[in-house]
Amino acid sequence: MNKVFLVAGGSGGHLFPALSLFEQLKDYDTLILTDKRTEKYLKRLGMKYRKIITAKLKINFFLVFNLLKLFLSILENIAIIIKRKPDIIIGFGGYTSIPTIIAAKILNKKIIIHEQNAVMGKTNRMLSKIADIVAVTFPKTKFAPKNSVYTGIPLRKKKKISNFKTKKKRIFIVGGSQGAKIFSEIFPEVLKNFDKSLLKKLIIVQQAREDDLEEIKKKYQSLKVEHKIEKFFYNIYEQYYNADLIICRCGASTLAEIEIFSKPCLLFPLPSSMNNHQYYNAKEFEKNNSCFIFDENNLSVKSLSEKIENLIFLGKKKKKLYSVKNNIQKISFIDLMKRVAN
């Protein structure tokens, strides 16, 4: 096994595990297949990739057009596979994976599907029927088929981490690769409940959508709280390491990375996540980590303010209520690939 294709596109939830595995495959000829949504990010990183045609399949007015796009994409992927001759193809979910995995099956290539979340997505459930093995992040993934293997989720390697802690308490707010608009709306309001003496002891570091950057900076400036607002943090481990409290969504990669640093966190599962998978990710994370899970649709700004004050100024961390040990042995992704190749 020398050549590997990794197929991922759309959100960071699909892309980052693929990039993490790419880092581990230094001894392999590895190519990332992706769509236009992640191309800009990959260009900036200088990654080796190939952009492919993708089609989102929904029953609507554009269904026939999208089916045609899917057919053309399958043909495109067949041509790419025939030309480059990969030994194994790994899909990371989302509709970007569909044409490549179908093309791989047509050409009788070895296929692995990786499911990031605690609830298996519809695309991966469909593609798992033609995959050789399904790799899962959580040992008890809902809807996982019998050919599932527990690998965990590939994580990005730690870059050089600078320690820039001060006497001030640092809150890191991150809403996934695209930022979270609700965080930009809620947390300036949360800080208005803080005593001014406490605001002087805070640093807010926040990832926000590009459209919200200027507005949220103005809000924090009016509160006279020190802040750093960016649309993306390329060395996010540095932010995790230096944070006293992390506030985030509940993508599987985000939670797995936070777990490395053992930081207290406030979790806000995305209510619109498919099959409510972010909530189930959070519940799995809660079993072995100090965290609080919030429903943003039933949220009290005042109680949230009090919770943050207690955590970072009074040091009242949530005790671990229980710890779940599973007897399922985790297998490394590379060992899994070798098993499938043989």
Secondary structure, DSSP 8 states (H G I E B T S, - for coil): --EEEEE--SSHHHHHHHHHHHHH-TTSEEEEEE-HHHHHHHHHHT--EEE-------SSTTHHHHHHHHHHHHHHHHHHHHHH--SEEEE-SSTTHHHHHHHHHHTT-EEEEEE-SSB--HHHHHHTTT-SEEEESSTT-BT--TTEEE----------------SSEEEEEE-STT--HHHHHHHHHHHTTS-HHHHTTEEEEEE--GGGHHHHHHHHHHHT-EEEEES--TTHHHHHHH-SEEEE---HHHHHHHHHHT--EEE---TTSGGGHHHHHHHHHHTTS-EEE--TTS--HHHHHHHHHHHHTS------------------HHHHHHHHH-
